[in-house]
Amino acid sequence: MVLVIDDMEMHVRDYSFIGPAYTIKRSVSRLWLTMQWTDRIRQVKIFLVVAAILIAVASLLVSHFLISDLAQQERSRMEVWAEAMKSLSEADENTDLSLVLKVLDENNTIPVIVVNNEGAVTDYRNVRLDATTAKDSVREVTDLAQRMSASGRTIRIPLSTNHKEYIDVCYDESLMLKRLAVYPYVQLGVVMLFVVVAIFALLTSKRAEQNKVWVGLSKETAHQLGTPISSLMAWTTILKETYPDDALLPEMDKDVRRLQLIADRFSKIGSIPEPVPASLNEVLGHVVEYMDRRTSRKVQIIMDVPDHDIIIKMNVSLFEWVIENLCKNAVDAMGGESGKITLRLDETDRRAVVEVEDTGKGIRKKDIGNVFRPGFTTKKRGWGLGLSLAKRIVEEYHRGRIFVKSSEVGRGTTFRIELRK
């Protein structure tokens, strides 16, 4: 089994059995299982959101019907109370008022205000007033009665046959009914809080698992590449001494050193490399130089940078890796046809901006949101880890952000990287 590593893309081919390659493939398989588990986490999140919505709808419906029934019961009680008030107003010295008074006294929860046909308040119960004087109390009770009447909670009781004399019994919802009306929203808040905490816990667990697999894969790759790279470096040294005039040995030495750089990049994943001030102009220049020698002549690589250096604190080797990966994806998007890759560098007061634009096949709109997801790829080969790892390098190690600025099928794609100064 031979492991072919092209910086960000890794492919395993069954040619012969080699221990390091087998170990790395096993690590990649573990990462693939983790990505499948990530998809399952996404399904769990959808289930939790749907369950929360169903609970919310059911809770609101049950509460609505319960509150409606209680409100109707309170209105029935107030109708009885209003009839008792009518009986009290029409009573004479021979009328037995024991039952009427009992009905009136049993209302200890529903706020009620009695207003005559002239608009004056004649009685009120269970009404809490904030006024300190009698005059202010009358005004406050009158205002409350008008608000109750405006909301439709009024029962008119005629006191004469011509309906010229009457009383209006104005009432409000009881304290218990008001609390029941608020309770569903409190319940929904608790349910939503539970869902948010559950999703946050799942995301944290998923991210921790991904970090472990990323670090394990990277460290294992760097470790397994270390021994054969050391051997290759030794062999190139011997070949230089044996054939000092061979023109191919310097190129071979460059490729071996390139492998050593790749192994060094893998070894830095999982640790927090110390950023140092470096010129973005030089970084892009190195990438263009490297890609230009390894890309078809049909592909033109253009660098559009300002005349002055833009200095940013960064890890040079890891950031070069990000730009190289974007350029290689751009070359793949051209499918062996002629095209152009443009690397633009610009700056604002607070940010440095790098854009990688290509004239490839573009990205479908439905896929733009998934391009940085581990495991997502539109290629026939590859694990779909390049852009995901590039995103981690930009956001976690350089405190920047990377995103698809624009893409049009058949026209090309532009990736944008923003770094804080």
C-alpha positions, 0 to 999 in steps of 0.5 A: 500500500502506497500513500500518495500525499499532495499536501492537503489531499491524501489518497491510498492506493493498494500497490504494496503493503507499507507500514506507515501508510497503513497506519495513516490510512487507519487514522484517516478511517477513524476521521471518516467515522468521526465525520459520519458521527458528525452527520448523526449529530446534525440529525440529532440537532434537527430532531431536538429542534423539531421536538422543541417546536412540537412541544411549544405548539402543543403547550400553547394549544393546551394552555389556550384551551385551558385559559379559554375555559377558565375565562368562560368560567370566570365570566359565568361567575361574574354573571351570577355576581351581577345578578346578585347585585341586581337582587341587592339593589331591588331588595326591600325589607322583606327580602331574604338577602343571605344567599345574595350576600353569600354570593357577593362575599365569595368573590375574593379573586376576580377584580370587579367594579360596579358603575351606574348609568351616570358613569360613577363608581358605586362599588368595587372589590379585589382591586389594588389601588396605588392612590394615596387620597380618596380623590385619586382613588376614585379617579384610579378606579374610574380609569380601571373601569373604563379599561375593563369596559374597553376590553369587553369585560362588562355585564350590564344589568338593567334596573328598570323596564325602560333600561334607562337605569342600569349598572355595569359590572366591569371585571378583570381576569383573576391573578391566577388566570393571568399567571396561567396565561404567562406560564406557557411562555415560561415553559417554552423558555425552559424548553428552549434553554434545554434545547440550546444547552443540549445542542451546545453540549453536542457541539462541544463534544463533537468539536472535542472529538474532531480535535482529537482525531485531527491532532492524532491524524496529523501527529501520526502522519508527521511521525510516520513520514519522519523516518523515510524522509530522513532516509531520503535526505541521507541518500541524497547526500550520498548521491551528491558526494558520488555524483556531484555534477548530476543536474537532477540531484538539486531538484531531488533535494528540493522535493525531499525538503518539500516533504520535510516541510509537509511533515513539519506542517502536520506536526504543528497541527494541534499545537499553538504555533507562535506567530511571527511578523511576516510579509504577506507579499513574500508568502504569496510570492513563494506560493506562486513560485511553487505552483508555477513549476508544478502547474500546467502551462495552460493555467496562468497564475497572476499575483496582484499585490501592492508595492509595499509589504503588508506585515502580519503576525502568522505562522508562515508554513501553515498559511502557505499551506492554506494558499497552496490548497486554494490554488490546487483546488482552483487548478482541479476546478479547471479540469485540465483546461486553460484558465487563470488564477489570480491572487489579490492582496489588499489591506484596510485599517484593521485587516489584511485581505487575501483573495484567490480567484479562479476561472474554473467550473464554480460551486453550486449554490447549494454546496457553498455552505458545505465546502468547509465541512469535513468529508465534503468533496465534489472530486472523484478522489480525496477525503474532503479535508483540505478546506476544512483544515484550511478553515481551522488554520485561518480561524484558530491559529490566525484569528481570521476568517475564510469564506466563499466571496462569490461563485458562479457555475461555469464562471469561477470561484473567489475565496476570501481570507481576512486577517486582523493586523 
